[in-house]
Amino acid sequence: MKGGKRSPKNDCYMNPKLPSIVIVGRPNVGKSTLFNRLTGTRRSIVTDEPGITRDRIYGTAVWQGRAFEVVDTGGLLPDDRAAIPREILKQAQTAIGDATALVLVVDGRAGPTPLDLELARSLRRSGKPFVVAVNKVDTLRQEDLAAQFYEIGADVFPLSAEHGLGVDALLDALTADFPRTEDGVGAPETVEVQVAIIGRPNVGKSTLLNQLAGAERSIVSAEPGTTRDAVDTVVARSGRSYRFIDTAGIRRKGKTNLIAEKLSVMMARRHLERADVALLVTDAAVGVTAGDATIAGYAQQSGRSVIVVMNKWDLALEKAREAAEEAENERGKRVPQRRNGEAKQPTADPVRLAAEYEALVRQKLKFLPYAPIIFVSALTGKHVEKLYGLIDRVGEARKRRISTGELNRWLAGVDLARGTSPAAHRVKIYYMTQSGVSPPTFILFTNQRQRLHFSYERFLENRLREQFDFFGSPIRFIQRFRERARGDEERRPQKRRRAD
């Protein structure tokens, strides 16, 4: 794909590059607020707590007919040697290397700080053109606050990212040389498959995203809760386009303390609503926990198609080998005895172990019987490539539409009496039609007003899946009571009078 960035690992391409405006600055000067203002979204979390944005956050915007990309970076602390600030700086340097123009955001009320001046020198060494956005200038009377920043030696724009004051002048200067987008001209639009990566903190979601994208798009750290914003990455592969949304780790409300962490969990659930497919990432070395089941419930309730990704499979195999060796040593020390009910021995066979794991996962996630399960190692990349095939199949099944005629021919051949229901009288389904996709939704016209029992709906769903390929997709039923024909209503009183 011309103009894109190629991944040598997965033969993937990042999305074709628009002119890129990268927002940089020290912590808590309003970079995320400016990002949200430019893109017209609320993608970046905004609070008074410093250090919220950590990964690169991408968005697109159009100004005066010129389309461009906007990149929000984490607050920069160049001399901080702690792991997270060091990774934030690394992410920002990657974005700066790809930038068309840079915006150094400073706090007009605080004045130029030594860190602001140091960052300005660093941007000048990059060789990329940059301007200074003096933020928190909320009224015209406060524009004099910007004068003290002219010592940096770059164009200065006083503005209020929160209220929009002065942002138009900034955009006029930044986009003056950007090409105009002509209506109807350009590359054909590619339909993207929206894929949300969800799971508990520290199960390897960001590592998996980096493997899928073939690039270090998200910060990876042993510290749980590293990702706070949702990180979008568009990957074009084999003629298809995928938008991967790396969400913050979701934990119980009682376990979240910081305001930013609570917001990130709320936004993770909101971004899940944008997706077609949810990759539920779990730690295979730990197994499926109650937290994993809760998150899976969020995905199921929202109508997303789900793929259960058992990550860290290499660690699970290593633990299994150690357990098998320990059991073998213990068995060798004991006097051999013949027992009919001897306990099951641990296995180190990957195929047998995967089968046993899958049975345990199905037991824990009974409400997701349709979800495929895959065992991967995001760290080594093992089996990660197979995820693309699963995503394609699940995405196609989610949008499958069955004609009304075909549905009712199938319905005529189903033995509805086999469906179990505690209803007092026999359930009849007169007619069936598909009302929507994503997820597939069917309207049933039946002989009862009350909702069909869940066991009867499950029976119908299983029969549908046997006939039609709804692999990995939930199925929804809407029930309608079929009114009696007018002729039937008129004949009923006459029969009663003759009986009287």
PyMOL commands that set and color helices and strands:
alter all, ss='L'
color gray80, all
select helices_A, chain A and resi 31-39+83-97+114-126+140-152+167-174+205-213+253-255+259-272+290-301+313-333+350-364+386-398+404-412+416-418+454-467+486-499
alter helices_A, ss='H'
color red, helices_A
select strands_A, chain A and resi 6-7+12-14+20-24+57-63+66-72+101-107+130-135+156-158+192-199+231-237+240-246+277-283+305-311+373-375+429-436+441-446+476-481
alter strands_A, ss='S'
color yellow, strands_A
deselect
rebuild
show_as cartoon
